Amino acid sequence: MRSKDMADLAGVTPRTLRHYRQIGLLREPPRDRNGYRRYGVADLVRLLRIKGLAAAGIALSDIPSFLEGRGAGVGDVLDTLDRQLADQIARLEEQRRLVARLKSDADLPGAGLSQPFNALTEGRSEAAIEAWREQLTLFAQLLSQEDLARLYAIYERMAESAAFAELGKRFDALGPQSGDDEIAALAKEYSHHFEAVLPEFRDVFRVHRKATLFELINAHALTSVNDSQRKMLAAVASYIA
């Protein structure tokens, strides 16, 4: 059979066939009087075996060992390939879990924080909710599971109090129309309620690297607020310093 016929039967391209010849996986067949290569059934069987081994993930350089029955190295190759495939499967399964979470929005980047997050952001502005999500992303990537668990406990206690959710809504309402007295009064209330949990927040971020993260969180908070809200946060910082 000619090259094109064998390639078609095996389900490969003539270019693949040529490549296999060039690297020595397939023999150079004899040519007929017209100069066309002529393959036999044995060549087709070998090509199908090569195709099957390549589809299994065997490197082309390792395929001769399988075709020629060199058993010593074959087991090692298969063991290595099996480990690589297991790693790939584990990574794909983790990606599927992340995709499922994104599709259902059942959880947030700071795994396990969705319940207090939902309670604390109920009725809040879209900007405030997005700022929370971004902060949780920072927490999830830069904090350990132990520290995330400690944060969960803090947020859970905050969520149990209706005061924090109400303060958040009043914070969202601050804008150009807000006077200094309103801003100062809200800052004092914020300070009063946050004083109870502030030492625990600071303890989570006590290590230098975590302290840097705490600075990032504070800087991030200032980028997602208006002038009146920024003024209120500055007042809160002065009260609890």
Disulfide bonds with the S-S distance in Angstrom:
none
